[in-house]
Amino acid sequence: MRHQDNFTKQPVWKKLWPFLAWLALFYTVWLTVVTGFGFWDEVFSHWPISLAMMAGSYFAGSTPMGGGTVGFPVLVLLFDQPASLGRSFGLAVQSIGMVSASIYILAARRPIDLRLLRPALVGTLIGTPLGAAFIAPYAPDLAVKLIFAVVWAGFGVIHFLKLGAILKPDGTRDPHGTFDAPIGLAIGLTGGIVASLTGVGIDMMIYAVLVLFYREDLKIAIPTSVILMAATSVIGIFSNILLSKINPDLYYLSPEVAWNFLAAAPVVALGAPLGAIVVNRLPRAPTLLIVCTLCIVQYVWTVLKEQVSLPVFALSLGGIVLMNVMFLWLFKMGERNTHRVRRVSGDAVQAGLAANDPDGKGDPASVG
């Protein structure tokens, strides 16, 4: 406790020196690359993605959404780029923005859920490269767009249904030791595969489990999801780069990924940490409602722009319904587990009191 008090009394620059050092290093490298190789024309010509990522990076740091959740639809739906470019750009830009937010979170000693995060990191280290190598290159473009749209529309719908319950928890969650490792590993494996297809998704998965099943406070769940997405993004973009060197035809990596990345990176390096700062200071409901509305809008936009057939549209709606059935099941299971754990804890306390007060006199001095 004394160590924590000493930390809070330190000047801001002293507390956040790892984050400030990271920013200095990043901007030095970025300026050196752009100036040294004469890339300024490309950076300026890709200004629209920089503008879009101003909002995207803020949402990335303050919600369980990676910056690719904005970057993907902007590039794919607005600029008519292939889904593979949107995916690779999302991973690339998040490897700066989400890493930047993660360094701030760790430097500021924001609480995170390590019990679920550790096994999830192991899972994504396996799932993301496997998805990039064996699933992503064979997935049809429309399928990737619809998976992205359905995943985030489902996220939006469950928040409209359960926003009050999601905002309610405060403080750390109840322990579920036997569940943490397998659940975290499953999140990492499946979320890594989803991220290898769409560039995002694993952050939403760990967030959903934390807030719906574990009843975690958003101030813990969101930073945890940011760190997992940061690690997945770094693993994902390096997997894509390595695979493109091994087999350029199968694992094609468009030069547009690099140009969009260079234009957006200096924006997200500050935007995502700003979101991480704001999430602890402003009411969370308005930001979440805006994000959830955007999630549903991008689904409608995808369906209309791609002019999907009626069977495909029905299938996508079924996917949203299925996701929300799973979310509601998680919510119900979380309700039961929370009551069970608290009942067991209460019984343990009562047993301790009885042991210290065998005569039932209730003498406070005898307790403890």
VOGU-3710 file (C-alpha; in Angstrom, 3 decimals, decimal comma):
1> mrhqdnftkq> 0,000/0,000/0,000  2,838/2,382/0,884  4,497/1,624/-2,463  1,237/2,485/-4,260  0,929/5,748/-2,292  4,476/6,708/-3,279  3,627/5,999/-6,917  0,540/8,242/-6,890  2,555/11,109/-5,363  5,160/11,033/-8,135
11> pvwkklwpfl> 5,087/13,727/-10,879  3,173/12,695/-14,001  6,302/12,578/-16,165  8,001/10,271/-13,669  5,052/7,900/-13,465  4,594/7,760/-17,228  8,228/7,804/-18,377  7,959/4,418/-20,204  5,013/5,774/-22,209  6,751/9,086/-22,944
21> awlalfytvw> 9,930/7,231/-23,959  7,873/5,033/-26,290  6,285/8,087/-27,947  9,688/9,738/-28,406  11,098/6,553/-29,951  8,109/6,015/-32,238  7,958/9,572/-33,600  11,727/9,628/-34,103  11,606/6,400/-36,130  8,499/7,506/-38,060
31> ltvvtgfgfw> 10,000/10,887/-38,999  13,295/9,247/-39,970  11,573/6,725/-42,251  9,162/9,195/-43,882  11,802/11,895/-44,385  14,733/9,639/-45,183  12,889/7,666/-47,857  10,890/10,615/-49,210  7,452/9,233/-48,324  5,800/12,580/-47,522
41> devfshwpis> 3,781/12,606/-50,764  2,290/9,203/-49,935  1,529/10,253/-46,364  -0,277/13,413/-47,500  -2,162/11,628/-50,288  -3,576/9,157/-47,739  -4,930/11,861/-45,411  -8,519/10,444/-45,389  -7,446/7,382/-43,405  -5,627/9,645/-40,920
51> lammagsyfa> -8,838/11,598/-40,441  -10,898/8,435/-39,946  -8,408/7,023/-37,459  -8,657/10,109/-35,246  -12,040/8,757/-34,184  -11,017/5,124/-34,600  -8,024/5,370/-32,294  -10,029/7,143/-29,581  -12,641/4,375/-29,631  -9,814/1,801/-29,647
61> gstpmgggtv> -8,472/3,050/-26,324  -11,786/3,757/-24,604  -13,869/0,751/-25,726  -13,294/-2,943/-26,504  -12,930/-2,081/-30,196  -9,629/-2,099/-32,037  -8,838/0,791/-34,359  -9,381/-1,638/-37,210  -13,083/-1,598/-36,351  -13,153/1,861/-37,941
71> gfpvlvllfd> -10,279/1,344/-40,391  -11,756/-1,825/-41,913  -15,147/-0,396/-42,989  -13,575/2,898/-44,100  -11,092/1,163/-46,407  -13,355/-1,689/-47,519  -16,787/-0,062/-47,704  -15,980/3,600/-48,324  -12,836/3,259/-50,468  -13,764/-0,084/-52,120
81> qpaslgrsfg> -10,549/-1,821/-51,091  -10,400/-5,635/-50,684  -11,098/-7,132/-47,266  -7,541/-8,477/-47,087  -6,208/-4,904/-47,205  -8,617/-3,773/-44,484  -7,578/-6,701/-42,319  -3,831/-6,159/-42,749  -4,154/-2,408/-42,245  -6,154/-2,974/-39,059
91> lavqsigmvs> -3,483/-5,265/-37,631  -0,676/-2,911/-38,694  -2,189/0,276/-37,301  -3,261/-1,449/-34,074  0,309/-2,652/-33,604  1,066/1,032/-32,967  -2,179/2,412/-31,521  -3,107/-0,470/-29,235  0,513/-1,007/-28,200  0,723/2,706/-27,365
101> asiyilaarr> -2,455/2,469/-25,278  -1,149/-0,699/-23,593  2,127/0,962/-22,610  0,151/3,847/-21,115  -2,144/1,419/-19,245  0,812/-0,466/-17,785  2,801/2,693/-16,980  -0,212/4,255/-15,247  -0,786/0,968/-13,396  -4,362/0,615/-14,527
111> pidlrllrpa> -5,925/-2,606/-13,191  -6,075/-5,516/-15,650  -7,350/-9,081/-15,339  -4,174/-11,152/-15,561  -5,966/-14,375/-14,619  -7,780/-14,391/-17,962  -5,249/-12,376/-19,959  -2,293/-14,744/-19,487  -3,920/-17,861/-21,006  -5,547/-15,708/-23,713
121> lvgtligtpl> -2,090/-14,448/-24,746  -0,905/-18,048/-25,055  -3,964/-18,869/-27,162  -3,546/-15,951/-29,555  0,128/-16,806/-30,015  -1,111/-20,094/-31,492  -4,431/-19,136/-33,097  -3,434/-15,961/-34,952  -0,540/-17,413/-37,022  -2,561/-20,568/-37,757
131> gaafiapyap> -5,513/-18,500/-38,968  -3,250/-16,279/-41,082  -1,572/-19,295/-42,696  -4,424/-21,755/-43,217  -7,746/-19,862/-43,181  -7,408/-16,174/-44,135  -5,968/-16,638/-47,677  -8,798/-19,020/-48,634  -11,711/-17,025/-47,172  -13,895/-15,300/-49,824
141> dlavklifav> -13,870/-11,507/-49,695  -17,614/-11,263/-49,049  -17,400/-13,834/-46,250  -14,741/-11,773/-44,450  -16,830/-8,600/-44,792  -19,929/-10,326/-43,435  -18,060/-11,993/-40,557  -16,751/-8,576/-39,564  -20,201/-6,989/-39,885  -22,021/-9,764/-38,001
151> vwagfgvihf> -19,510/-9,955/-35,135  -19,725/-6,240/-34,402  -23,473/-5,960/-35,004  -23,949/-8,715/-32,423  -21,756/-6,745/-30,035  -23,903/-3,653/-30,605  -27,213/-5,437/-30,047  -26,201/-7,063/-26,732  -25,141/-3,678/-25,369  -28,506/-2,165/-26,184
161> lklgailkpd> -30,149/-5,137/-24,441  -27,930/-5,275/-21,338  -26,258/-1,870/-21,041  -27,430/-1,273/-17,475  -26,093/-4,613/-16,243  -22,808/-4,119/-18,121  -22,249/-0,690/-16,542  -23,256/-1,800/-13,029  -20,265/-3,883/-11,762  -17,661/-1,927/-9,804
171> gtrdphgtfd> -14,354/-3,297/-8,555  -12,616/-6,615/-9,151  -14,519/-9,749/-10,083  -15,157/-12,829/-7,990  -12,541/-15,571/-8,496  -13,332/-18,559/-10,745  -9,964/-20,308/-10,597  -10,988/-23,537/-12,331  -12,483/-21,702/-15,319  -9,891/-19,008/-15,992
181> apiglaiglt> -7,186/-20,983/-17,820  -9,401/-22,969/-20,255  -11,677/-19,993/-20,954  -8,722/-17,667/-21,542  -7,024/-20,203/-23,813  -10,244/-20,695/-25,811  -10,633/-16,918/-26,211  -7,057/-16,643/-27,462  -7,365/-19,515/-29,949  -10,755/-18,620/-31,452
191> ggivasltgv> -10,240/-14,865/-31,165  -6,842/-15,140/-32,823  -8,423/-16,922/-35,790  -11,180/-14,288/-36,037  -8,569/-11,505/-35,879  -6,517/-13,205/-38,613  -9,613/-12,920/-40,835  -10,929/-9,458/-39,949  -8,111/-7,731/-38,046  -10,239/-7,394/-34,899
201> gidmmiyavl> -12,596/-9,420/-32,717  -10,462/-10,978/-30,002  -10,748/-7,803/-27,917  -14,528/-7,988/-28,063  -14,468/-11,673/-27,082  -12,433/-11,278/-23,890  -14,424/-8,156/-23,012  -17,735/-10,009/-23,481  -16,611/-12,873/-21,238  -15,319/-10,480/-18,574
211> vlfyredlki> -18,422/-8,282/-18,381  -21,133/-10,875/-19,086  -19,792/-14,009/-17,386  -17,393/-12,645/-14,760  -19,277/-9,366/-14,094  -16,010/-7,420/-14,341  -15,880/-3,651/-13,963  -15,485/-1,941/-17,365  -12,453/-0,062/-16,013  -10,727/-3,447/-15,770
221> aiptsvilma> -12,326/-5,243/-18,729  -11,510/-2,562/-21,326  -7,770/-2,203/-20,506  -7,499/-6,010/-20,491  -9,081/-6,198/-23,951  -6,780/-3,436/-25,235  -3,641/-5,325/-24,168  -4,850/-8,588/-25,740  -5,681/-6,794/-29,003  -2,270/-5,124/-28,995
231> atsvigifsn> -0,469/-8,459/-28,666  -2,687/-10,071/-31,308  -2,080/-7,191/-33,725  1,699/-7,482/-33,404  1,539/-11,264/-33,861  -0,888/-10,887/-36,774  0,971/-8,274/-38,814  4,326/-10,011/-38,363  2,706/-13,302/-39,400  1,322/-11,619/-42,531
241> illskinpdl> 4,687/-10,057/-43,400  6,547/-13,344/-42,889  4,008/-15,337/-44,915  4,138/-12,775/-47,751  7,898/-13,339/-47,948  7,482/-17,124/-48,039  4,704/-17,203/-50,668  3,953/-13,735/-52,140  1,214/-15,028/-54,465  -0,845/-16,773/-51,798
251> yylspevawn> -0,207/-14,308/-48,966  -0,193/-11,073/-50,964  0,414/-7,947/-48,892  -0,588/-4,804/-50,795  1,768/-1,776/-50,716  -1,343/0,241/-49,811  -1,146/-1,302/-46,343  2,204/0,437/-45,796  1,059/3,816/-47,172  -2,133/3,847/-45,103
261> flaaapvval> -0,153/2,705/-42,077  2,414/5,513/-42,423  -0,396/8,068/-42,722  -2,406/6,798/-39,748  0,322/5,652/-37,333  1,221/9,102/-35,903  -2,472/9,731/-35,229  -3,212/6,459/-33,444  -0,024/6,588/-31,353  -1,667/9,418/-29,383
271> gaplgaivvn> -5,360/8,790/-30,077  -5,581/5,328/-28,504  -3,847/6,342/-25,234  -6,148/9,376/-25,101  -9,108/6,992/-25,165  -7,511/4,934/-22,381  -7,181/8,112/-20,287  -10,722/9,309/-20,965  -12,346/5,952/-20,105  -11,468/6,543/-16,425
281> rlpraptlli> -12,781/10,110/-16,332  -15,996/10,333/-18,366  -19,308/8,436/-18,133  -19,011/5,231/-20,137  -22,606/4,908/-21,328  -22,549/7,650/-24,035  -19,347/6,327/-25,644  -20,628/2,745/-25,623  -23,978/3,785/-27,102  -22,247/5,674/-29,931
291> vctlcivqyv> -19,996/2,687/-30,629  -22,891/0,209/-30,569  -24,887/2,361/-32,969  -21,907/2,486/-35,351  -21,594/-1,316/-35,120  -25,171/-1,793/-36,280  -24,882/0,930/-38,950  -21,808/-0,721/-40,489  -23,736/-4,026/-40,724  -26,585/-2,331/-42,606
301> wtvlkeqvsl> -24,030/-0,507/-44,771  -22,279/-3,777/-45,629  -25,503/-5,562/-46,561  -26,710/-2,693/-48,771  -23,374/-1,992/-50,449  -22,624/-5,644/-51,206  -26,215/-6,218/-52,384  -26,277/-9,625/-50,745  -28,876/-12,176/-51,776  -31,853/-12,929/-49,548
311> pvfalslggi> -30,427/-16,286/-48,333  -27,090/-14,642/-47,442  -28,906/-11,798/-45,683  -30,975/-14,326/-43,708  -27,793/-16,213/-42,819  -26,139/-13,024/-41,565  -29,180/-12,159/-39,443  -29,078/-15,690/-38,080  -25,439/-15,096/-37,153  -26,359/-11,967/-35,182
321> vlmnvmflwl> -29,158/-13,840/-33,401  -26,824/-16,751/-32,617  -24,193/-14,384/-31,221  -26,741/-12,765/-28,941  -28,064/-16,137/-27,793  -24,473/-16,963/-26,809  -24,057/-13,578/-25,114  -27,307/-14,014/-23,164  -26,249/-17,536/-22,162  -22,956/-16,103/-20,881
331> fkmgernthr> -24,935/-13,474/-18,977  -27,183/-16,104/-17,336  -24,206/-18,308/-16,475  -22,454/-15,289/-15,015  -25,492/-14,506/-12,891  -25,537/-18,035/-11,466  -21,793/-18,156/-10,865  -21,750/-14,744/-9,199  -24,522/-15,781/-6,817  -22,836/-19,143/-6,155
341> vrrvsgdavq> -19,421/-17,630/-5,408  -20,879/-14,953/-3,154  -23,007/-17,547/-1,336  -19,948/-19,751/-0,759  -17,973/-16,706/0,424  -20,804/-15,760/2,753  -20,957/-19,294/4,170  -17,195/-19,196/4,764  -17,503/-15,901/6,627  -20,343/-17,269/8,748
351> aglaandpdg> -18,300/-20,389/9,514  -15,377/-18,210/10,580  -17,605/-16,147/12,834  -19,075/-19,285/14,372  -15,615/-20,709/15,024  -14,567/-17,501/16,800  -17,810/-17,231/18,728  -18,812/-20,815/19,649  -21,218/-19,660/22,366  -23,089/-17,427/19,924
361> kgdpasvg> -22,711/-14,367/22,164  -21,695/-12,160/19,252  -18,819/-10,497/21,141  -17,039/-8,362/18,503  -13,767/-8,613/20,373  -13,728/-12,357/19,787  -13,908/-12,026/15,987  -10,587/-12,250/14,099
//
